Structure formats: C-alpha cells, structure tokens
Amino acid sequence: MKNLFWPILTVLVILTCSASAFDQVNISFQPQPGTPYLIGRPEFNIDTEEFTTLSLKIRSPQGGTARLFWATNFDPQLNEQKSFNFDLAAANTPKEYVFNLRAQNSYWAGYVSQLLLLADNGAAGIEITEARAIPGNFWTGLKSSWREFMTFERPLPRTINVIFGPKINGQSVNLYIYWSIFILSVLYLFYLIAGKRASSAAIIKELTAKVFLLCLIFWVLLDARMLVDQFRYAALNRQIFGGKTLAEKQALSTFQTYHDFYYYLQRCRAKLPDRATYRLIVPEGYVYFREKAWYYLYPLIAADSPGEVPDYLLVYDPQKLLKAKDIPAGYYPLAAGQDGGYIMKRSGR
C-alpha cells in the first residue's frame, strides 16, 4: 500500500493542477454604455486547440440567464451558433464559472479574437473580475459538465413547449445513460457467468431484474433533475405574473416582448362588429401573431386566403418595419393607437 502512495499522489496533483500564468490567456471584459452586454478582449488571440476551457469570475447583483458569444478567424461575426446559455447566479462576491468550450460547442475552433457576454436582465452591476482561457484538466472538465447538466432550460413556446433536456459536453444526457446501462449490464453479465453459480435461465432472469432496476434508478434521477427545472420555472412565473391582473397576465403570456399586442387585439375586438372579416398585417418573422389573433378576436372571422377581401385590415407594426406595398389598396385608416397598431376599413363599406 505504501508503494502506491506516491503514484496516486502524483496522479491527483496532475489532475488538480491548474494552468500556470504562462499557460493561459487573460481576457478583459468591459461593459458598453447603453447596452446589455460586456465585450471581452483577450490579450492575444486564443488558440482553441490549446486553450479548450474558459474560466470566468462574475459578480452579479441579480440572477438570471446569460449567453456567451465569441468571434473567430473562421467567422468574425458574433452569432448564435458560436454561443451557449448558462445560469447567472446573484452573488455579492465573484462566483467562478468554468466552461469546457471545446467539448460543448464544435464552433470553438480556430483563433478567438473577441467575446461577448449578454445577460438577459441587462449588464448593470455585472462585473467580471477575472477571465482567462486555459488548457483545462480533469477537474475543470468535471465542473463544466456539472454546470452544463444543471443549466436551467426554459420551455420554448412554439406549437408545443419544446424541452431538449439536460446535456453534458453538448450531448444529451440520455446518451450517457444508455452507455452506462449497457456497460454496467455487460460487466454484471460477466460477473454472473464467471461465478458459475446458476443456470443460463437463472442468469438471464437475474440480469433482467438488475437491468430493470438500473433503468428505474436512472429514470428517478433524471426525473428529479427535470423537477428542479419545473420548480425554477414556477418561481420564474411567480416573479413575472405574481400580483398582476388577469389582463396583465394575458398580455405577458401572449408575447412578453410585445405585450402591447394583447391590448391592441382587445381594442380591435371592441371596435369591430361581430362576425366581421379581418386580415392581420404584421412584419415578416412575427411568428404566431396570427394564431394569437384567431384566439383573442373570436367571433371575428379571419380572411387569410389569397382570394378573400376582408372588411378590415388590422395592422400591427410597433417597429415600423412594414412598407406601403405591404398594405393592400382600397382601405382607409379607421383608428390608431400608441401600441404600434391601427385599424383600416375597406372603402365603400
């Protein structure tokens, strides 16, 4: 046992060894006035082959989610594919965040010349006291995997609420569970065969029972992990909707970014006669606005087919993105509001 002490100690030292001052790239993050993000500039371009891991120490006055972007010599633009989300905790003292970017995102490639940290709740009060790119080791990889596994994933409100589930190194945790079940099952099978204490039928029966138990354990653990996100989501909904009226809740649940859209639809519903036909005109890319209008404007009738000529045009354009060619001819303004929407009525009606 004494002969094993020094080899084991040596391995542990190697595994826990952090990058030295000569084996890291320091990064300076500075807030940009009037923007919700901080720009990070490394002291020299980061070689992603060597420096696989990023370590940030962040002090933030409030929690939430944040997204880290980077630009490379292959693609100098800051875009979504070269980014990832992470949970930002409220902390009065700097909290360390470790990201094994090489394993988490295949676009951590080439030379990184710039980074950007975008916080959902804005950059006010956020301070990155230390930022560095390092080669990484066993423990930084373990920290990064645990942080990624526990990252809060909000449901994506599409036609269904999409949830991809926890990930480790950019891969679904299910992949690791399947391989774990397979490897442990094979090892246990060899154990039973080597013991030669039972018939083949008995071995199969016992192996089946153990595999079922193993699947049940992973199922319970994964369900417990998903339950954590459900509690987080409930707390977030309480923060957003707590103490608000029904109309305010409906406005926020319709579109949190464009919650005025709900009030615009209510104004339209009040002004238009029952069973009137309408067409909603919105800029391209305003996903699901028409579906929301179908719901809130009932019993008004949506005339969305190309050949139909509606009695009214409902134009919602808070960002002033529509052009004159987007509005059909033969209609005159009936009512406008401060929410970026107005109503047009067909001439001669």
Secondary structure, DSSP 8 states (H G I E B T S, - for coil): -HHHHHHHHHHHHHHH----TTS-EEEEEEE-TTSSEEEEEESS-EETTT--EEEEEEEESS-EEEEEEEEESS--S--GGGEEEEEE--EEEEEEEEEEHHHH-TT--SEEEEEEEEETT-STT-EEEEEEEE---HHHHHHHHHHHHT-----EESSSEE----EETTEEHHHHHHHHHHHHHHHHHHHHHHHT-S-HHHHHHHHHHHHHHHHHHHHHHHHHHHHHHHHHHHHHHHHHHTT--HHHHHHHHH-STTTHHHHHHHHHHHHS-TT-EEEEE--TT-TTHHHHHHHHHTTSEE--STT---SEEEEE-TT----GGGS-SSEEEEEE-TTSEEEEEETT-
